[in-house]
Amino acid sequence: MSERDRAGRYLIKFQKEHPKAFVYNIPDSPVGRKPFDALIFDVGVFTAIEFKMEGGKLKPHQKDALMRVRENGGVAKAVYFGTRGISKEVVL
């Protein structure tokens, strides 16, 4: 299963558990770099998420965007997928 498939499942599960949350999976763009993969706004908390397969690393522009979210009071996290699901969630 690909990173994209796993990310979609993660977000669908979150939305089912938090039906009033705003959940948005940022689409890939052929012309620009997206800052991170998804955003969630739930009960006044803005969360930015970058999904990676286990062993993957944040690119500099992704880390910068996530740090800017954190510096402005949001939650920035990287979610790493292993062979059996989520291997770890790292709040930056």
N, C-alpha and C positions, 0 to 999 in steps of 0.2 A: 504494500500500500504506500502511495506517495505522500510526501509532506503535505501537499495541497489537500489530499483526501483526509488525512488525519486532522489537519487544521479545520476543515469543514465540519468534521464530526465533533471536534472539541467545541466549536462555536454553537452548533446545533444543540448539543447537550447543555451548554451554559444557558442558552436561550430558553430551553424547556424548564430548567431549574429556576430561572429568573425571568418570567414572562414579560415583565414591564421594562426590562432593560433594553437600551438601544445597543444593538450589536451590529457591527459592520465589518465585513471582510473586504479589505481594499483590493480591487482587481489589479492584476499585473498590467503594466503599460509597456508597449513597445517603444515609446518615445522618451520615457523618463524613469527615474528611480523612485520607488515609493519609500517612504521613511520607515515603515514597519508594516506588518501583515494585516493587523486587525485593530479595531478600537471598540471599547465597551464603555458605555456610560450607564452606571447603575447606582441608584440611591445617592446621587451627588458625587460619585467617584468616577473619574475618568481614568481608564486603563488602556495603555498601548501595549500590544503584544507582537513579538517577532517569533515566528515558529521556525524551528530548525530540526533536522534529523540529528540523532546522537552523533557527536563528533564534529558537527558543524560549528562555525564561529560567526559572530556578528561582524558585518562589514562596518568599516569606519562610519559611513553615513547613517547606518542603522543605529549604532551605538550613540552617535551624536543626537539623533532625533529622540531616542528613548531617554537620554539624559536630560534633554530639554523638557520633555514631559514631566519627568521627576522634579526638576528644578522649579516647575510651575505648579507643583502640588498634586500632580497626577501619580498614578502607579505605572511603572515601567517594568515589563517582565519579558523574559525569554522562556519559551516552552520548548523543551527538547523531547523528541519522540524516539523511543527505542524500538526494538523489534516487537515488544509486547504492549505498546501503548506509550503513555507518558513516562519518560525515565526521570525527568526532573523539571520543576518550574523554578526559575531563578528570578526573584524580585531584585531589580538593580537599584 
